[in-house]
Amino acid sequence: MLLGLVTAAPMAGAITAPELRSQRSLQDLQPDMHGRNLQQQEFLKASLEGYDLSDTDLRGAVFNTANLQNANLRGADLEDAVAFASRFDGADLSGAVLRNAMLMNSKFAGAVIEGADFTDAVLDLPQQKALCGRASGTNPRTGVDTRDSLACR
C-alpha cells in the first residue's frame, strides 16, 4: 500500500468584508482626487500619502489605519468621517470641515489646521492639546473659529 503525502495549499490571507469593499473603492483612486465626491467611501489601511484630496466631499468616509501624511485636504468636507488610528502628519487641513468626525488614535503632527472646523469631533486629549497649540483662523464655510471648534482654553 502506497501512502501519498498530502500537502496543504498555501493559505491565502483572510480578508474581511470592509477590507474587500475598501480595495474596490481604492482601485479608482489617483494621486489627484481634487473636488471629487467620495462620500461614505472606505479607505481601510489605505496609503494616501501626498494625495490631493482638496475640496473633496468625504462626508461619512472611513479612514481606519489609513496613511494621509502630507495629503492635501484643504477645504475638504470630512463631516461625520471616521479616522481611527490614521496618520495626518504634515497634511494640509486648512479650511477643512471635520464636524462630528471620530478621530481617535489618529496623529496630526505638523498638520496645517488654519481655518479647520473640528466642532464636536472626537480626538485624543494629547492630540487636541497639540492642535490647540497651533490653532488659528476661521473656517470659510462654517464661520467657526478653529480654536473654538477645538475647545481650546
PyMOL commands that set and color helices and strands:
alter all, ss='L'
color gray80, all
select helices_A, chain A and resi 17-26+125-132+146-149
alter helices_A, ss='H'
color red, helices_A
deselect
rebuild
show_as cartoon
